[in-house]
Amino acid sequence: MTRRSLTRIATAAVITAMLTPILGGAAVYTNGSRNQTFDVTMKIIADCTIAANPLDFGQSQGVLATAVSVNTTLNVTCTNTTPYNIGLSAGNGTGSTTSARLLSGTGANTSTVAFNLNMTSGGGNWGNAQGTDTLSGTGSGVLQNLTVYGVVPAQATPQPDTYKSTITATVYF
């Protein structure tokens, strides 16, 4: 082989070595290696989320001679092993308390309709005093559906109107 041929081959080898990483080929290194580990971390804190679905006693109620019972759900998700309490406010019906909730009429109508929110069907009142009338549980890391049992007891029927109260559901954790 001539000197010129060897120079061309050497030049081609150098150019190939330089272009291999650029063109996507992996360079192979044989001088040794070193390792270093690093940590990947994330901190999970105690946390909960809550979502509430509406409770509708019906849009065509007549005389309230018998109790009207319906239910709805609260959706609670708490981190695994996190203890929680769920409380329900008195609502914004005029004169409401957690033990005597009222739906209020609209406009000039000052009439009310009494109703209860219970933790179980036919069971205890669901209020907002932790450890007294709240529902307790422990998070599992996945959504838990909790049932709210609503009852309008038999009572004197007020004038026709739409009656409403807005309840605040709170998760304490």
C-alpha positions in Angstrom: 0.0 0.0 0.0 1.2 3.4 -0.8 1.7 6.2 1.7 -1.1 8.1 0.0 -3.5 5.1 0.4 -2.6 4.8 4.1 -3.2 8.5 4.6 -6.6 8.3 3.0 -7.5 5.2 5.1 -6.3 7.0 8.3 -8.2 10.1 7.4 -11.4 8.1 6.7 -11.1 6.4 10.1 -10.7 9.7 11.9 -13.7 11.2 10.1 -15.8 8.1 10.8 -14.8 8.2 14.5 -15.8 11.8 14.7 -19.1 11.5 12.8 -20.3 8.2 14.4 -21.7 9.9 17.6 -23.2 12.8 15.5 -24.9 10.4 13.1 -26.4 8.3 15.8 -23.9 5.5 16.2 -22.7 4.9 19.7 -19.0 5.3 20.4 -17.4 2.4 22.4 -15.0 3.4 25.1 -12.6 0.9 26.5 -10.6 2.8 29.0 -12.7 1.9 32.0 -15.9 3.2 33.7 -17.1 4.9 37.0 -20.5 4.7 38.6 -22.4 7.1 40.8 -25.9 6.5 42.3 -28.5 9.2 42.9 -31.8 9.3 44.8 -35.2 9.9 43.3 -37.6 11.1 45.9 -41.2 12.2 46.5 -42.9 13.0 49.8 -46.6 12.0 50.1 -48.4 14.1 52.7 -51.7 13.5 54.4 -54.3 14.9 52.1 -58.0 14.5 51.2 -60.3 15.7 48.5 -64.1 15.8 48.7 -66.9 16.2 46.1 -70.6 16.4 46.8 -73.5 15.4 44.6 -76.9 17.3 44.9 -79.7 16.0 47.1 -83.1 16.5 45.5 -86.3 15.7 47.4 -88.3 15.9 44.2 -89.7 18.5 41.9 -93.4 17.6 42.2 -94.1 17.1 45.9 -97.6 17.8 47.1 -98.9 17.6 50.6 -96.1 16.6 53.1 -98.3 14.0 54.9 -95.7 11.3 54.9 -91.9 11.4 55.1 -89.9 11.9 51.9 -86.6 10.0 51.9 -83.8 10.2 49.4 -80.1 9.9 49.4 -77.0 11.2 47.6 -73.2 10.5 47.8 -70.1 12.3 48.9 -66.9 11.3 47.1 -63.9 11.3 49.4 -60.3 10.4 48.6 -57.7 10.5 51.3 -54.1 9.3 51.2 -53.7 5.7 52.5 -54.0 5.4 56.3 -55.1 9.0 56.8 -57.9 9.3 59.4 -60.6 11.7 58.5 -64.0 13.1 59.7 -66.7 14.4 57.4 -69.0 17.2 58.6 -72.1 18.7 57.1 -73.0 22.3 57.9 -76.4 23.5 59.0 -77.0 24.9 55.6 -78.1 28.4 54.7 -81.8 28.0 55.2 -83.2 30.7 57.4 -82.9 29.6 61.0 -81.2 26.3 60.3 -79.1 24.4 62.8 -77.3 21.1 62.2 -80.0 19.4 64.3 -82.9 21.3 62.8 -82.2 22.0 59.1 -84.6 24.1 57.0 -85.2 24.7 53.3 -86.1 28.3 52.7 -88.7 29.6 50.2 -87.7 32.1 47.6 -88.3 35.9 47.3 -90.8 37.2 49.8 -91.8 33.7 50.8 -90.6 33.2 54.4 -92.0 29.7 54.7 -89.6 26.8 55.4 -89.5 23.0 55.1 -87.8 21.0 57.8 -85.4 18.3 56.7 -82.7 16.0 58.2 -79.4 14.7 57.0 -78.4 11.4 58.5 -75.3 9.2 58.5 -77.3 6.0 58.1 -80.8 5.2 56.8 -83.1 6.2 59.7 -80.0 6.8 61.8 -78.2 9.6 63.6 -78.1 13.2 62.6 -75.0 14.2 60.5 -73.6 17.5 61.8 -70.3 19.3 61.9 -68.9 18.8 65.4 -65.9 16.6 65.1 -66.1 13.5 67.3 -69.8 14.2 68.1 -71.9 14.1 64.9 -69.4 13.7 62.1 -68.7 10.5 60.1 -65.2 9.2 60.6 -63.1 6.9 58.4 -59.6 6.1 57.2 -58.3 6.9 53.7 -57.3 4.1 51.4 -55.7 6.1 48.7 -58.7 5.6 46.4 -62.2 7.2 46.1 -64.7 6.2 48.8 -68.4 6.8 48.2 -70.3 7.9 51.4 -74.0 8.0 51.4 -75.9 11.0 52.8 -79.5 10.0 53.8 -82.0 12.9 53.5 -85.5 12.9 55.1 -88.2 15.5 54.9 -90.5 14.4 57.8 -94.3 14.7 57.6 -95.2 18.3 58.5 -97.7 21.1 57.7 -97.2 21.8 54.0 -96.2 25.4 53.2 -97.2 27.4 50.2 -96.1 26.2 46.7 -92.6 27.4 45.9 -89.1 26.1 45.3 -87.4 25.5 48.7 -83.6 25.4 49.0 -80.6 25.2 51.4 -76.9 25.0 50.5 -75.0 22.6 52.7 -71.2 22.7 53.0 -69.5 19.2 53.3 -66.1 19.4 55.0 -63.4 16.7 55.3 -61.2 17.2 58.3 -57.9 15.2 58.3 
